[in-house]
C-alpha cells in the first residue's frame, strides 16, 4: 500500500506519495464490478477532489493584457491573420479551461516526477474521464436504448431508382431555363452527357459520387414517388428527374453493430463526464478578464 501524507504547498494541498498517484488504478480497485452504474463511479471520482484543500490556494484566474496579446499572437502565427471576436472567445474559453485543469492536476499531484508543460497537465485531467469510462461495461439493454436514441446512425442507407435528363452547361446558354421550359411543356428532351440516364436502387453515397452533394441532397428530400421534378443542379448542368422507386433505410440488427454502438456510448459518456467535471470545477474559480477589449476588435 502506498503511504500518503498531506503537505501544505503554495498551490494548495499536495499529495506526497512514495509512488505516483494513479487515479485510474484507484478507480479500478474501488470498482471491480463492471455493472456498477456510471453515477456511482462519477460520484467516487468527484470525492477525490475533496482531498485538495482550497483554503490556502489562489483560485483567481486573471487574463491580463499580456495574456490576451499572447493568445492573439499565437493564433496569428498559426493562421496568418487575427482571430474574429467569436474565435477569440473560443480560444479564451479553452485557455481558461486549460488553466483550471492545470491547477487541479497540480493539486492532485499529477505532476509527480513528470516535467511537462501546462497543456500536457491539462490533458491529464481530461484523460481521467477515460479511466472512468474504462470501468464501465454497459449491458445490452443500455446499448439498445442508446441505439434507439440515435436511430439515424444505425440504419441502412435509403436507395432510389430514377431516370434523369441532362440539360448541359457545356451545350446550352441557359440550361436551367431550358429545363424549366421542357418540364412545363412536358417535352423532356435533353442532352447526352457523361452520366447514365437511369439509376437503379442506388445509394445516396453513390449518387453523391456521380452527381454531387447538391443533387443527392435534393433527391434525398423527396419522400414519395413523383413524376418529373426539377430542375435539379449538378456539376454537369441541370436535370429533370423522374423517380420510380424509393427504398427507405432499415434498422441494422443490433448484433451487427454492437461494438460500434458500445464505442459511441462510451465516447458520449466520456464527453458528458468531462462537461460535468468542468461545470463543477468552474464553480471553484473566479475568472477575471483584465484586458482592453479593443485588443480583439
C-alpha positions in Angstrom: 0.0 0.0 0.0 1.3 3.5 -0.9 1.9 5.7 2.2 0.5 9.2 1.8 0.6 12.4 3.8 -0.9 15.8 3.2 1.5 18.7 3.0 0.7 22.4 2.5 2.0 24.0 -0.6 1.6 27.4 -2.2 -0.6 25.9 -4.9 -2.8 24.1 -2.3 -2.7 20.7 -0.6 -0.4 18.3 -2.3 -0.4 14.6 -2.0 3.1 13.3 -1.4 3.4 9.7 -2.3 6.2 7.1 -2.4 4.8 6.2 -5.8 2.9 8.3 -8.4 -0.8 8.9 -7.6 -2.8 6.9 -10.2 -6.5 7.7 -10.2 -7.2 5.2 -13.0 -5.8 2.3 -10.9 -7.5 3.6 -7.8 -10.9 3.7 -9.5 -10.5 0.2 -10.9 -9.6 -1.2 -7.5 -12.6 0.6 -6.0 -15.0 -0.8 -8.6 -14.3 -4.3 -9.6 -18.0 -5.0 -10.6 -18.4 -3.9 -14.2 -22.2 -3.3 -13.9 -21.9 -0.6 -11.3 -23.8 2.5 -12.5 -21.9 5.4 -14.1 -23.4 7.6 -11.5 -21.6 5.8 -8.6 -18.3 5.8 -10.5 -18.7 9.6 -11.2 -19.5 10.2 -7.5 -16.4 8.4 -6.4 -14.3 10.4 -8.8 -15.6 13.7 -7.5 -14.8 12.6 -4.0 -11.1 12.6 -5.0 -11.2 16.4 -5.4 -12.2 16.8 -1.7 -8.6 15.8 -0.9 -7.4 19.2 -2.1 -8.0 21.9 0.5 -8.9 25.2 -1.2 -8.3 27.4 1.8 -4.7 28.4 1.0 -4.8 28.3 -2.7 -5.4 31.2 -5.1 -8.5 30.4 -7.1 -8.5 33.7 -9.1 -7.7 33.4 -12.8 -6.6 36.7 -14.2 -6.4 37.1 -18.0 -4.5 40.4 -18.4 -3.4 42.4 -21.5 -0.2 40.4 -21.9 -2.2 37.1 -21.9 -4.7 38.4 -24.4 -2.0 39.7 -26.8 -0.1 36.4 -26.4 -3.2 34.4 -27.3 -3.8 36.6 -30.3 -0.1 36.3 -31.3 -0.1 32.5 -31.3 -3.3 32.5 -33.3 -1.8 34.9 -35.9 1.3 32.8 -36.1 -0.7 29.7 -36.9 -3.3 31.2 -39.2 -1.6 34.3 -40.6 -4.5 36.5 -39.5 -6.1 38.0 -36.4 -8.9 36.0 -34.8 -12.5 37.1 -35.1 -14.4 38.0 -31.9 -16.1 34.6 -31.8 -12.8 32.8 -32.5 -11.1 34.8 -29.7 -13.9 33.9 -27.3 -13.4 30.2 -28.1 -9.6 30.4 -27.6 -10.1 32.3 -24.4 -12.6 29.7 -23.1 -10.1 26.9 -23.9 -7.3 28.9 -22.2 -9.4 29.2 -19.0 -10.3 25.5 -19.1 -6.7 24.6 -19.5 -5.6 26.7 -16.6 -8.3 25.2 -14.4 -7.3 21.6 -15.4 -3.7 22.5 -14.8 -4.2 23.8 -11.3 -6.4 20.9 -10.4 -3.8 18.5 -11.7 -1.2 20.1 -9.6 -3.4 19.9 -6.5 -3.8 16.2 -7.1 0.0 15.8 -7.6 -0.4 14.5 -11.1 2.9 16.2 -12.0 4.8 13.8 -9.8 8.2 13.1 -11.4 6.9 14.5 -14.7 8.4 17.5 -16.3 5.8 18.5 -18.8 4.2 21.8 -20.0 0.9 23.1 -18.8 -1.1 21.9 -21.7 0.0 18.3 -21.1 -1.0 18.7 -17.4 -4.5 19.9 -18.5 -4.8 16.9 -20.9 -4.0 14.6 -18.0 -7.1 16.0 -16.2 -9.2 15.4 -19.3 -7.9 11.9 -19.7 -9.2 11.0 -16.3 -12.6 10.6 -17.9 -11.2 7.7 -19.9 -10.2 6.0 -16.7 -13.7 6.3 -15.5 -15.4 5.1 -18.7 -12.8 2.2 -18.9 -14.5 0.7 -15.9 -18.0 0.9 -17.4 -19.3 -2.2 -19.2 -22.8 -1.3 -20.5 -25.4 -4.0 -20.7 -27.1 -4.9 -24.0 -30.2 -3.2 -22.7 -28.3 0.1 -22.1 -26.7 -0.1 -25.6 -30.0 -0.9 -27.3 -31.6 2.1 -25.5 -28.6 4.3 -26.7 -29.0 2.9 -30.2 -32.7 3.6 -30.2 -32.0 7.2 -29.2 -29.6 7.6 -32.2 -31.5 5.5 -34.8 -30.3 7.6 -37.7 -26.7 6.4 -37.1 -27.6 2.7 -37.3 -29.7 2.5 -40.4 -29.0 1.1 -43.8 -28.9 3.8 -46.4 -32.0 4.7 -48.4 -31.9 3.7 -52.0 -33.6 5.1 -55.0 -34.4 4.3 -58.7 -34.8 7.2 -61.1 -34.4 8.5 -64.6 -32.6 11.7 -65.3 -32.4 14.0 -68.4 -29.5 16.4 -68.5 -29.5 20.0 -69.8 -25.8 20.6 -70.2 -23.8 23.6 -69.0 -21.4 22.9 -71.9 -24.1 22.8 -74.7 -26.6 25.4 -73.6 -26.5 29.1 -72.8 -29.1 28.8 -70.0 -29.6 25.1 -69.2 -31.7 25.9 -66.1 -34.3 27.9 -68.0 -34.4 25.3 -70.8 -35.1 22.6 -68.2 -37.9 24.7 -66.7 -39.5 25.1 -70.2 -39.2 21.4 -71.0 -40.8 20.5 -67.7 -43.6 23.0 -68.3 -44.3 21.7 -71.8 -43.8 18.1 -70.9 -41.2 17.7 -73.7 -38.4 16.0 -71.8 -35.6 16.0 -74.4 -32.2 16.9 -73.1 -28.5 16.3 -73.9 -26.2 13.4 -73.9 -23.6 13.6 -71.2 -21.0 11.7 -69.1 -23.7 10.4 -66.6 -26.0 7.5 -67.1 -29.7 8.2 -67.7 -31.1 5.6 -65.2 -30.0 4.8 -61.7 -31.4 1.5 -60.2 -31.5 1.2 -56.5 -28.6 3.5 -56.0 -27.5 4.5 -52.5 -27.1 8.2 -51.9 -23.4 7.7 -51.4 -23.2 6.6 -55.0 -25.4 9.4 -56.2 -23.1 11.9 -54.4 -20.2 10.3 -56.2 -21.8 10.5 -59.6 -23.7 13.8 -59.4 -22.5 15.7 -56.4 -23.8 16.6 -52.9 -26.3 19.2 -54.1 -28.0 16.8 -56.5 -28.1 14.0 -53.9 -29.5 16.3 -51.2 -32.3 17.5 -53.5 -33.3 13.9 -54.2 -33.0 12.9 -50.6 -35.6 15.5 -49.7 -38.2 13.7 -51.9 -40.4 11.5 -49.7 -42.6 9.8 -52.2 -42.6 8.7 -55.9 -43.2 11.6 -58.2 -43.4 12.4 -61.9 -40.8 14.6 -63.4 -39.3 17.1 -61.0 -36.6 19.7 -61.2 -34.5 21.4 -62.4 -32.0 19.7 -60.1 -28.5 21.1 -60.2 -25.3 19.1 -60.6 -21.8 19.9 -61.8 -22.8 18.9 -65.3 -25.8 21.2 -65.5 -29.5 20.9 -64.6 -31.5 17.7 -64.6 -35.1 16.7 -64.8 -35.7 13.7 -62.7 -38.4 11.0 -62.7 -38.4 8.9 -59.5 -39.7 5.4 -59.9 -38.8 3.7 -56.6 -37.8 4.7 -53.1 -36.5 2.1 -50.7 -36.2 3.6 -47.2 -33.3 2.7 -44.9 -33.9 -0.1 -42.3 -32.5 -0.5 -38.8 -29.3 -2.6 -38.7 -29.6 -5.6 -36.4 -28.0 -4.8 -33.0 -25.7 -7.9 -33.2 -24.1 -6.5 -36.3 -23.2 -3.1 -34.8 -22.9 -3.8 -31.1 -19.2 -2.9 -30.9 -19.8 0.3 -32.9 -22.7 1.2 -30.5 -20.6 0.5 -27.4 -17.8 2.7 -28.7 -20.2 5.6 -29.4 -21.9 5.0 -26.0 -18.6 5.2 -24.1 -17.5 8.3 -26.1 -20.8 10.0 -25.3 -20.4 9.1 -21.7 -16.8 10.5 -21.6 -17.9 13.8 -23.2 -20.7 14.2 -20.7 -18.4 13.4 -17.8 -15.8 16.0 -18.9 -18.6 18.6 -19.4 -20.0 18.0 -15.9 -16.5 17.9 -14.4 -15.7 21.3 -15.9 -19.0 22.8 -14.7 -18.2 21.6 -11.2 -14.6 23.0 -11.3 -15.6 26.3 -12.7 -17.7 27.0 -9.5 -14.4 26.9 -7.6 -12.8 29.7 -9.6 -13.2 33.4 -10.1 -12.3 34.3 -13.6 -11.1 37.9 -14.2 -10.8 39.3 -17.7 -8.4 42.2 -17.2 -7.5 43.4 -20.7 -8.5 46.1 -23.2 -11.5 44.8 -25.3 -10.2 46.9 -28.3 -7.4 44.3 -28.5 -9.8 41.8 -30.2 -11.5 44.3 -32.5 
